[in-house]
Amino acid sequence: MRDSRHAVLVAAVLVHLVFVLSLVTGFLNPLFFEAVQAGQGGDFYGIYQAGVNVREGRSIYARLDRGDDFTLSVPYYYFYRYAPPTAFAFAPATALVGPVSAYWLWAALNEILLLALAAWVLRLRDGDAVRRSIAAALWLVFTPFYLEQYMGQFSFLMAALIAALVFTRFERMREPLPLGRMAAWVASIALKSYTALFAIPLFVRGRRKSVAIAAAASAALVLPYFAFRPQDLQYFLAVNLSPFQQGQFFGSLGFHTLLRQISQVALGDLALVKFSFGFADLALANVPVIVVTLAIAAFSVWMTLRSKAPLEELLAFWVLVFFLVFKEVWEYHYVMLLPVLTLLYLRSGSWWVLAVWIVLALPTPYALYASSYRPHVGWELPAGFVHYGSKSVPAVVLYAWLVRRLLGAERFAATIPASARARVAGFVQ
């Protein structure tokens, strides 16, 4: 048994070495939409440029396409949309290392972090040795990590911060949270903001002092910059909190995008009909999207109130909620589900969780229909549904599985109307 576990890990390391080699040569790039359509390191260069802007006293959100005045210090970049702390933390490095060297250094640091997290998985108390070996191997062969490295993203750092929280048995903790876990939570909020959703399960479980401390610490990190540049606050909120994408981005593989694709096809010419509310216009195609999104959010809050599950599993649940309700979930963002998948698989041993994990670990089928892609138009059906659903549908399946687990089988069944249960029972019989 031990030899088979070692064989799995060795095979995973060999596959991962293929990822590393392709990062230099690019032979795997045709499997990924973003790697074909976007420049290598583009997201990293956006953060690097924001760091340069900090040193030069300019807006960290300056953009060439708006004609903003700043010194371009990178080959190309994708606009900065993070909260200010990331730019300020990165600024000193921009004075020491050039952008290209900094990108490769960041990629190397991510590789070290990946190995450290895989080793951590092997030492977790949850699950048996076989499950831990499989889980660690899947960290190493998870293809969204390759795209994460290609783009120079910071999502894997976010995954590490999430792991520091969900790999913890919270029920044994004191109130407030220990300093290390609190620091990880605040750092995650400062990096990508959405883990502010953790306040919901923490508040429900009575850790209100922890929520207040995290809110105060996050505000202290974020608000001083915006106090001096209020116009940047308006931009930050518009880019990150506006409810819909400005178009159907083909690299965006979240449930939000799939819903809009379905809505646009179902409504046809009516999809472009708009309702004006004075302060904003709402396209008819977005109405089903916002209804479903609000329904998921409301149900998730209700479920959190009802669940008796361990707190760390509720935190993992709210990571998954983000993937279902946020407007833009890119392929590399799925690395942030790795701690969630690890926790659920180690504790349950469920083949459902393992199957979802394997599907998410694989590349999308993009290469099969890439030739039909037309810029600003997209793919003919059914390729559009296959593409947008390749990652989001497994996430929905995992959400449904986790809801059932968090509520418990009897409590979950009680949420289904008796008539529906009777129809299902009749069908099974």
C-alpha positions as CSV (number, residue, x, y, z in Angstrom):
1,M,0.0,0.0,0.0
2,R,2.8,2.4,0.9
3,D,4.5,1.7,-2.5
4,S,1.3,2.5,-4.4
5,R,1.0,5.8,-2.5
6,H,4.6,6.7,-3.4
7,A,3.9,5.7,-7.0
8,V,1.0,8.1,-7.1
9,L,3.0,11.0,-5.7
10,V,6.0,10.2,-8.1
11,A,3.6,10.2,-11.1
12,A,2.1,13.5,-9.9
13,V,5.6,15.1,-9.6
14,L,6.5,14.0,-13.1
15,V,3.3,15.5,-14.5
16,H,4.0,18.7,-12.6
17,L,7.5,18.8,-14.1
18,V,5.7,18.9,-17.5
19,F,3.9,22.0,-16.3
20,V,7.1,23.6,-15.3
21,L,8.8,22.8,-18.7
22,S,5.7,24.1,-20.6
23,L,5.8,27.4,-18.6
24,V,9.2,28.0,-20.3
25,T,8.4,26.6,-23.7
26,G,4.6,27.0,-24.0
27,F,3.8,23.6,-25.6
28,L,0.7,23.2,-23.3
29,N,-0.6,26.7,-24.0
30,P,-3.0,25.6,-26.8
31,L,-5.1,23.7,-24.2
32,F,-6.0,27.0,-22.4
33,F,-8.0,29.9,-23.8
34,E,-6.2,32.5,-21.7
35,A,-2.7,31.1,-22.6
36,V,-3.6,31.5,-26.2
37,Q,-5.3,34.9,-26.1
38,A,-3.3,36.7,-23.3
39,G,0.3,37.5,-22.9
40,Q,2.4,35.5,-20.4
41,G,2.7,37.3,-17.0
42,G,0.1,39.9,-17.9
43,D,-1.7,39.8,-14.6
44,F,1.6,39.9,-12.7
45,Y,2.7,42.9,-14.7
46,G,-0.5,44.7,-13.7
47,I,0.5,44.3,-10.0
48,Y,4.1,45.2,-10.7
49,Q,3.0,48.4,-12.5
50,A,0.7,49.2,-9.5
51,G,3.8,48.9,-7.3
52,V,5.7,51.2,-9.5
53,N,2.9,53.7,-9.4
54,V,3.0,53.6,-5.6
55,R,6.7,54.6,-5.6
56,E,6.0,57.4,-8.1
57,G,3.0,58.7,-6.2
58,R,0.5,57.9,-8.9
59,S,-2.8,56.2,-8.8
60,I,-2.4,52.4,-8.5
61,Y,-5.5,52.1,-10.8
62,A,-4.0,54.1,-13.7
63,R,-4.8,52.7,-17.1
64,L,-3.4,53.3,-20.6
65,D,-6.8,52.8,-22.2
66,R,-8.1,55.8,-20.2
67,G,-5.2,58.0,-21.1
68,D,-3.9,58.2,-17.5
69,D,-0.5,59.8,-17.0
70,F,2.1,57.3,-15.7
71,T,5.4,55.7,-16.6
72,L,4.9,52.3,-18.3
73,S,7.4,50.0,-16.7
74,V,6.2,46.6,-18.0
75,P,6.0,45.0,-21.5
76,Y,2.2,44.9,-21.2
77,Y,-0.3,44.4,-18.4
78,Y,-3.9,43.9,-17.4
79,F,-5.4,46.6,-15.3
80,Y,-5.0,46.5,-11.5
81,R,-8.3,45.8,-9.6
82,Y,-7.1,44.6,-6.2
83,A,-7.4,46.6,-3.0
84,P,-4.4,48.9,-2.2
85,P,-2.4,46.7,0.2
86,T,-1.2,44.4,-2.6
87,A,0.3,47.3,-4.6
88,F,1.9,48.8,-1.5
89,A,3.3,45.4,-0.4
90,F,4.8,44.9,-3.8
91,A,6.2,48.4,-4.3
92,P,9.6,47.8,-2.6
93,A,10.3,44.8,-4.9
94,T,9.8,46.9,-8.0
95,A,12.8,49.0,-7.0
96,L,15.0,46.0,-6.7
97,V,14.0,43.6,-9.6
98,G,12.9,44.2,-13.1
99,P,9.4,43.1,-14.3
100,V,10.5,40.0,-16.2
101,S,12.8,38.8,-13.6
102,A,10.2,39.5,-10.9
103,Y,7.6,37.4,-12.8
104,W,9.9,34.4,-12.9
105,L,10.8,34.9,-9.3
106,W,7.1,34.9,-8.4
107,A,6.6,31.7,-10.4
108,A,9.4,30.1,-8.5
109,L,8.0,31.2,-5.2
110,N,4.6,29.7,-6.2
111,E,6.3,26.4,-7.0
112,I,7.8,26.3,-3.5
113,L,4.5,27.2,-1.9
114,L,2.8,24.4,-3.9
115,L,5.2,21.9,-2.6
116,A,4.9,23.1,0.9
117,L,1.1,22.9,0.8
118,A,1.2,19.4,-0.8
119,A,3.5,18.3,2.0
120,W,1.1,19.9,4.5
121,V,-1.8,17.9,3.1
122,L,0.2,14.7,3.6
123,R,0.5,15.6,7.3
124,L,-3.2,16.5,8.0
125,R,-5.1,14.5,10.6
126,D,-8.2,14.1,8.4
127,G,-8.6,11.0,6.3
128,D,-6.3,8.1,5.9
129,A,-2.9,7.9,4.3
130,V,-4.3,6.8,0.9
131,R,-6.7,9.8,0.7
132,R,-4.0,12.2,1.8
133,S,-1.6,10.9,-1.0
134,I,-4.3,11.2,-3.6
135,A,-5.2,14.7,-2.4
136,A,-1.5,15.8,-2.4
137,A,-1.1,14.4,-5.9
138,L,-4.1,16.3,-7.2
139,W,-2.6,19.6,-6.0
140,L,0.4,18.8,-8.2
141,V,-1.5,18.0,-11.3
142,F,-4.2,20.7,-11.1
143,T,-4.1,22.4,-14.5
144,P,-5.6,25.7,-13.3
145,F,-2.3,26.1,-11.4
146,Y,-0.5,26.0,-14.7
147,L,-2.6,28.8,-16.0
148,E,-2.2,30.6,-12.7
149,Q,1.6,30.5,-13.2
150,Y,1.3,31.5,-16.9
151,M,-0.7,34.7,-16.0
152,G,1.4,35.4,-12.9
153,Q,-1.7,35.5,-10.7
154,F,-2.0,35.8,-7.0
155,S,-4.9,33.3,-6.6
156,F,-2.7,30.5,-5.3
157,L,-1.5,32.8,-2.5
158,M,-5.1,33.2,-1.7
159,A,-5.5,29.4,-1.7
160,A,-2.7,29.2,0.8
161,L,-4.5,31.7,3.1
162,I,-7.7,29.9,2.8
163,A,-5.9,26.6,3.6
164,A,-4.7,28.2,6.8
165,L,-8.3,28.7,7.8
166,V,-10.1,25.6,6.6
167,F,-7.4,23.1,7.6
168,T,-8.2,24.2,11.1
169,R,-10.5,22.5,13.6
170,F,-12.3,25.7,14.7
171,E,-14.5,24.1,17.3
172,R,-11.5,23.8,19.5
173,M,-10.5,27.5,19.2
174,R,-11.0,30.3,21.7
175,E,-12.9,33.5,21.0
176,P,-11.5,35.6,19.3
177,L,-9.6,33.6,16.7
178,P,-5.9,33.0,17.4
179,L,-3.6,35.6,16.0
180,G,-2.2,33.4,13.1
181,R,-5.7,32.6,11.8
182,M,-6.9,36.1,12.2
183,A,-3.9,37.4,10.3
184,A,-4.6,34.9,7.5
185,W,-8.2,36.0,7.2
186,V,-7.4,39.7,7.2
187,A,-4.6,39.1,4.6
188,S,-7.0,37.2,2.4
189,I,-9.6,40.1,2.6
190,A,-6.9,42.6,1.7
191,L,-5.8,40.5,-1.2
192,K,-9.0,39.5,-2.9
193,S,-11.8,40.8,-0.6
194,Y,-14.3,38.0,-1.1
195,T,-13.3,36.1,2.0
196,A,-15.2,38.9,3.8
197,L,-18.0,36.4,3.3
198,F,-16.5,34.4,6.1
199,A,-18.0,36.9,8.4
200,I,-21.4,35.2,7.9
201,P,-20.6,31.8,9.3
202,L,-18.3,33.3,12.0
203,F,-21.0,35.7,13.1
204,V,-23.7,32.9,13.1
205,R,-21.4,30.8,15.3
206,G,-21.0,33.6,17.9
207,R,-17.5,34.8,17.0
208,R,-18.7,38.3,16.7
209,K,-15.6,39.8,18.3
210,S,-13.5,38.1,15.6
211,V,-15.6,39.6,12.9
212,A,-15.3,43.1,14.4
213,I,-11.5,42.8,14.8
214,A,-11.2,41.6,11.2
215,A,-13.4,44.4,9.9
216,A,-11.4,47.0,11.8
217,A,-8.0,45.6,10.6
218,S,-9.2,45.4,7.0
219,A,-10.5,48.9,7.1
220,A,-7.2,50.2,8.5
221,L,-5.3,48.5,5.7
222,V,-7.6,49.6,2.8
223,L,-9.2,52.9,3.7
224,P,-6.2,55.3,4.2
225,Y,-5.3,55.1,0.5
226,F,-8.9,55.8,-0.6
227,A,-9.1,58.7,1.9
228,F,-6.5,60.5,-0.2
229,R,-7.8,59.3,-3.5
230,P,-11.6,59.1,-3.3
231,Q,-11.9,58.9,-7.1
232,D,-10.0,55.6,-6.9
233,L,-12.5,54.2,-4.4
234,Q,-15.3,54.9,-6.9
235,Y,-13.4,53.1,-9.6
236,F,-12.5,50.1,-7.2
237,L,-16.2,49.6,-6.3
238,A,-17.4,49.9,-9.9
239,V,-14.9,47.3,-11.2
240,N,-15.3,44.8,-8.4
241,L,-18.8,45.2,-7.1
242,S,-20.9,46.0,-10.2
243,P,-23.2,43.0,-10.6
244,F,-22.4,42.0,-14.2
245,Q,-19.5,41.7,-16.6
246,Q,-19.2,44.3,-19.3
247,G,-19.7,41.6,-22.0
248,Q,-19.4,37.8,-22.2
249,F,-15.7,37.1,-21.5
250,F,-14.7,33.8,-22.9
251,G,-12.0,33.3,-20.3
252,S,-14.6,33.7,-17.5
253,L,-15.8,30.2,-16.5
254,G,-18.0,30.9,-13.5
255,F,-21.6,29.9,-13.0
256,H,-22.6,33.5,-13.6
257,T,-21.3,33.4,-17.1
258,L,-23.0,30.1,-17.9
259,L,-26.3,31.5,-16.7
260,R,-26.0,34.5,-18.9
261,Q,-25.1,32.3,-21.9
262,I,-28.2,30.2,-21.3
263,S,-30.3,33.3,-20.8
264,Q,-29.1,35.0,-24.0
265,V,-29.7,31.9,-26.1
266,A,-33.1,31.2,-24.6
267,L,-34.3,34.8,-25.1
268,G,-32.8,35.4,-28.5
269,D,-33.4,39.0,-29.7
270,L,-35.2,39.8,-26.5
271,A,-31.9,39.4,-24.6
272,L,-30.9,42.9,-25.4
273,V,-34.1,44.6,-24.3
274,K,-33.3,46.9,-21.4
275,F,-35.2,48.2,-18.4
276,S,-34.1,51.6,-17.1
277,F,-34.1,52.4,-13.4
278,G,-32.7,55.9,-13.7
279,F,-29.4,55.1,-12.1
280,A,-28.8,52.0,-14.2
281,D,-30.1,49.9,-17.1
282,L,-30.8,46.2,-16.8
283,A,-30.7,43.9,-19.9
284,L,-33.5,41.3,-19.9
285,A,-30.8,38.6,-20.3
286,N,-29.4,39.5,-16.9
287,V,-32.8,39.2,-15.1
288,P,-32.6,35.4,-14.7
289,V,-28.9,35.7,-13.7
290,I,-29.6,38.1,-10.9
291,V,-32.7,36.1,-9.7
292,V,-30.7,32.9,-9.5
293,T,-27.7,34.6,-7.9
294,L,-29.8,36.2,-5.2
295,A,-31.6,32.9,-4.6
296,I,-28.3,31.1,-4.1
297,A,-27.0,33.8,-1.8
298,A,-30.3,33.8,0.3
299,F,-30.4,30.0,0.5
300,S,-26.7,29.8,1.5
301,V,-27.4,32.2,4.4
302,W,-30.4,30.2,5.5
303,M,-28.4,27.0,5.2
304,T,-25.7,28.5,7.4
305,L,-28.2,29.3,10.0
306,R,-29.6,25.7,9.9
307,S,-26.4,23.7,9.7
308,K,-24.7,22.1,12.7
309,A,-21.6,21.2,10.7
310,P,-18.1,22.2,11.9
311,L,-17.2,25.8,11.3
312,E,-14.3,25.1,9.0
313,E,-16.7,23.2,6.6
314,L,-19.0,26.3,6.6
315,L,-16.0,28.5,5.7
316,A,-15.2,26.1,2.8
317,F,-18.8,26.3,1.8
318,W,-18.6,30.1,1.5
319,V,-15.6,29.8,-0.7
320,L,-17.7,27.7,-3.0
321,V,-20.6,30.2,-2.8
322,F,-18.3,32.9,-4.2
323,F,-17.7,30.7,-7.3
324,L,-21.5,30.5,-7.9
325,V,-22.4,34.2,-7.4
326,F,-19.5,36.3,-8.5
327,K,-19.6,37.8,-12.0
328,E,-16.1,36.9,-13.1
329,V,-14.5,33.6,-12.2
330,W,-11.5,32.8,-14.5
331,E,-10.1,29.4,-15.0
332,Y,-7.0,30.0,-12.8
333,H,-9.3,31.1,-9.9
334,Y,-10.3,27.5,-9.4
335,V,-6.9,27.0,-7.6
336,M,-8.7,28.6,-4.7
337,L,-11.0,25.6,-4.4
338,L,-8.0,23.3,-3.7
339,P,-8.3,23.7,0.1
340,V,-12.0,23.1,-0.1
341,L,-11.7,20.0,-2.2
342,T,-9.0,18.7,0.1
343,L,-11.0,19.2,3.3
344,L,-14.1,17.6,1.9
345,Y,-12.4,14.6,0.3
346,L,-10.3,13.8,3.3
347,R,-13.2,13.9,5.7
348,S,-15.8,12.2,3.5
349,G,-13.9,10.0,1.1
350,S,-16.8,10.7,-1.3
351,W,-16.4,9.6,-4.9
352,W,-18.5,12.6,-5.8
353,V,-16.0,15.0,-4.4
354,L,-13.1,13.1,-6.0
355,A,-14.9,13.1,-9.4
356,V,-15.5,16.8,-9.2
357,W,-11.9,17.4,-8.3
358,I,-10.6,15.3,-11.2
359,V,-12.8,17.2,-13.7
360,L,-11.7,20.5,-12.3
361,A,-8.1,19.3,-12.5
362,L,-8.4,18.7,-16.2
363,P,-8.1,21.4,-18.9
364,T,-11.3,22.6,-20.4
365,P,-12.2,21.1,-23.8
366,Y,-11.2,24.4,-25.4
367,A,-8.7,22.8,-27.8
368,L,-11.5,20.7,-29.4
369,Y,-13.4,23.8,-30.6
370,A,-10.7,26.5,-30.6
371,S,-10.8,26.7,-34.4
372,S,-14.4,27.9,-34.3
373,Y,-13.6,30.8,-31.9
374,R,-14.2,34.3,-33.4
375,P,-13.1,37.3,-31.4
376,H,-16.0,39.3,-30.0
377,V,-18.5,36.7,-31.1
378,G,-17.6,33.4,-29.4
379,W,-18.5,29.8,-30.3
380,E,-21.4,28.3,-32.0
381,L,-23.7,26.1,-30.0
382,P,-23.1,23.7,-28.2
383,A,-19.5,24.7,-27.8
384,G,-20.5,27.8,-25.8
385,F,-22.3,25.7,-23.2
386,V,-19.5,23.1,-23.0
387,H,-17.0,25.8,-22.6
388,Y,-18.7,27.9,-19.9
389,G,-20.0,24.8,-18.1
390,S,-16.8,22.8,-18.1
391,K,-15.8,24.3,-14.7
392,S,-19.0,25.9,-13.4
393,V,-21.2,22.7,-13.6
394,P,-18.8,20.7,-11.4
395,A,-18.8,23.6,-9.0
396,V,-22.6,23.5,-8.9
397,V,-22.5,19.7,-8.3
398,L,-20.0,20.2,-5.4
399,Y,-22.3,22.9,-4.0
400,A,-25.3,20.6,-4.0
401,W,-23.3,17.8,-2.4
402,L,-21.9,20.1,0.3
403,V,-25.4,21.5,1.1
404,R,-26.6,17.9,1.7
405,R,-23.6,17.2,3.9
406,L,-23.8,20.4,5.9
407,L,-27.5,20.0,6.6
408,G,-27.3,16.3,7.2
409,A,-29.4,13.8,5.3
410,E,-32.5,14.1,7.4
411,R,-32.4,17.9,7.6
412,F,-31.7,18.1,3.9
413,A,-34.7,15.9,3.0
414,A,-36.9,18.1,5.2
415,T,-36.1,21.1,2.9
416,I,-37.6,19.2,-0.1
417,P,-41.4,19.4,-0.5
418,A,-43.2,16.1,0.3
419,S,-44.7,16.0,-3.2
420,A,-41.3,16.2,-4.8
421,R,-39.9,13.5,-2.5
422,A,-42.9,11.3,-3.4
423,R,-42.2,11.8,-7.1
424,V,-38.5,11.0,-6.7
425,A,-39.4,7.8,-4.7
426,G,-41.9,6.7,-7.3
427,F,-39.3,7.2,-10.1
428,V,-36.6,5.2,-8.2
429,Q,-39.0,2.4,-7.6
